[in-house]
């Protein structure tokens, strides 16, 4: 089954509180988060039948620069979501759980109680489905 | 030409700084903004050939409740945008200008200098195109 859910991870984000100018040449926090998600996603895929409905895609800027590391979840015909203030250490596993729950939902709306606790308060905004 | 650009306006929003509890029965600020946009949009349509490429659609909650009145711009194959901290008095006309510029763009990205000044700093977040 081809991936229909896109998990876009901003690779130019800096962590909340990071001071631009001091680490311009350091690897961006968003890139570190992206790579951590890719690595963990491969492990998760390896433990199943190798198929997945979530594709992790790097992106440069989700226009949410004040809210630390950011990502979006989207799929045709579903609500799109932007999450912020994320770190690999705290959120990596739960981001993937959230993405899987999103992929399995019919409309992109994962009930509050089914969202992993560490990320459920990190929603920045959502956009209605194109055909909704 | 059918409308392909959707301007979703949250009708359950309250203005930034409004205190929930004191005006639970009042008309929501988002509904007032929505109605003002609809009214102005009809005037604008009446002054042209009656066709438009922007459809204004009410929506309940864009999960951006901390940032005053909110709306989203979306269209098939384009970046989707969420804007916040909007009021009818300050932003009504410029929201419609922005929506028209968005509708005329190929990818949803309206260059910074072409965004009306009153709204250009109000971006909350954006989501990549479904097919991007």
Interface residues (C-beta under 8 A of the other chain):
Chain A: X6 X8 X57 X59 X61 X62 X63 X64 X70 X72 X74 X75 X76 X80 X81 X82 X84 X123 X124 X125 X126 X127 X128 X130
Chain B: X6 X8 X57 X59 X61 X62 X63 X64 X70 X72 X74 X75 X76 X80 X81 X82 X84 X123 X124 X125 X126 X127 X128 X130
